[in-house]
Amino acid sequence: MPADLVRLEIIVPVLMYCALLWWVGRGVSWTARLATAAVTLLLIIVVLLVERGWR
């Protein structure tokens, strides 16, 4: 798979997540925003590890 395609597969969802987090979190405290971001990033890491076979 070309490196450019792999980068786009990672960059586009991350940008969409940041935009969604900003949109939803406008009326939410900073601690709630950070907690949501941390939990979501943890889930992304777990999914990537499972998908790639824990390597």
Secondary structure per residue as TSV (DSSP state, phi and psi in degrees):
chain	resnum	aa	ss	phi	psi
A	1	M	-	360.0	132.5
A	2	P	-	-62.2	147.1
A	3	A	H	-63.3	-35.8
A	4	D	H	-63.4	-40.2
A	5	L	H	-66.0	-40.3
A	6	V	H	-64.0	-41.9
A	7	R	H	-62.2	-42.0
A	8	L	H	-65.8	-36.2
A	9	E	H	-64.0	-24.4
A	10	I	H	-94.9	-43.8
A	11	I	H	-68.7	-44.7
A	12	V	H	-62.0	-49.4
A	13	P	H	-62.4	-35.9
A	14	V	H	-64.2	-44.5
A	15	L	H	-63.6	-41.2
A	16	M	H	-64.3	-39.4
A	17	Y	H	-63.8	-43.5
A	18	C	H	-62.3	-42.1
A	19	A	H	-64.3	-41.9
A	20	L	H	-66.2	-42.2
A	21	L	H	-62.7	-40.3
A	22	W	H	-64.2	-44.9
A	23	W	H	-64.3	-47.2
A	24	V	H	-72.7	-35.1
A	25	G	G	-89.4	13.5
A	26	R	G	-60.5	-36.2
A	27	G	G	-102.8	12.2
A	28	V	S	-105.5	150.3
A	29	S	-	-66.9	161.6
A	30	W	H	-64.3	-35.0
A	31	T	H	-67.4	-37.7
A	32	A	H	-67.5	-38.5
A	33	R	H	-62.3	-46.6
A	34	L	H	-64.7	-39.2
A	35	A	H	-64.5	-43.0
A	36	T	H	-62.5	-44.4
A	37	A	H	-62.6	-42.7
A	38	A	H	-64.4	-44.6
A	39	V	H	-64.0	-42.8
A	40	T	H	-65.4	-43.9
A	41	L	H	-64.3	-36.6
A	42	L	H	-63.0	-43.0
A	43	L	H	-63.1	-40.1
A	44	I	H	-61.6	-43.7
A	45	I	H	-63.7	-42.6
A	46	V	H	-62.2	-44.9
A	47	V	H	-62.0	-42.6
A	48	L	H	-63.9	-41.0
A	49	L	H	-64.2	-43.1
A	50	V	H	-66.2	-42.1
A	51	E	H	-64.6	-35.5
A	52	R	T	-95.1	6.5
A	53	G	T	78.7	31.8
A	54	W	-	59.0	29.6
A	55	R	-	-93.7	360.0
